Amino acid sequence: MLIRDPDHPAGPLFLYPRLVYDFALLGHAQRPGDPSLLAIYDFARCVTATMHWYDMDEEEATEYVSTQCEGSWLGPSTPLLLHKGLPDDEP
C-alpha cells in the first residue's frame, strides 16, 4: 500500500506502513522536467521488512513486494524499488 505524507502533499508516495518500510527507504529522486518526487527503496530490504512484519518466508515476501509494491503504478509519484547490482545476462 502507498500513502502520501499529509505534511507534504506534493511530496513522494511512501510504502505503508511506514513503521515497516522506512527501514528500506534510501532517499528520493526527481526526473528531469518533472516536479514529482520519487521515494527510492532498497528491494532486498523491503523483502526483509515484509518477512518480519507479515511472518512470511523469503519466497512469499519477494512475491508480495514484486506484485504489491513494485508492480503497482499509481502515477508519476510511484516509488522506485532499487535492485542492487546489474541483472544477470541471459544467453
N, C-alpha and C positions, 0 to 999 in steps of 0.2 A: 504494500500500500504506500502511496505517496502523499505527502502533505506539504503545504507552504507555511513558512514561519509567519504567524499573524503579525509579528512586529516588523516584518519586511515583506509586504505584499508583492513587491516587484522582484523579490529575490528568487533563488532557485527552489525547485521542489526537493524535498528530502524523503528518504526512505523512513517508514514508520513501522514500529515505534522507534523514535529517536534514541531512547534509552538503550536499545539493542544495536542499532545500525550506526550510530555516531562513532563507534569503535572503528568502523571501516571507512569513515569519511576522510579523504585525503586532502580535499580543498575544493576549489571551484575554477571554472574556466569560462571563457566567453568566445563565441565565434566572431570573426571579423564582420563588421557591418550589422551585427545582430545584438540588440541590447539585452537579450535574455542571458541570465547567469545559469550555469550548469554545475550542479554538485557532482563531484567525482568520487566514486567509491572503489575500494580495492575488492575485486570479485572474490578472492580467496577469503578475505576477512568477513565478507558478507555471508559466505558459506559457513564459516566457523561460528559466527554470531547466530545464524539460523539453527545450526545444530544444537547449540546450547539452549537457546530460547524456546524452541519448539520440540526439543528432545527427539531430533531426527538423526539418522546416520548420515554419513557424508554423501552418499548417492542421492538420498531423498532431499537433502538440503541443497545440493547442486542443482537438481531438477527444479526445486522450488525457486531458487534465486534466478535461474535461467528463464523460467516462464513468467514468474510473478514480478520480477524486478527488471531484469534485462530485456525481457520480451514485451514489455508494456510501453506503448507510445502514448504520452499524454500532452503532446505538443512540444514546442521548441524548448521548454524548460525541463524536459525529461532528463533525469540524471544519467550520467555515463558510468559504466562499470568497467574498470581498468583490469585487464588481464596482463600480468607482468610477463615480460619476455615476448618472443615472437612466436606466431603459430607454427606448428610443425609443418614442414613441407611434405605434401603428399606426392608420391611418384606419378 
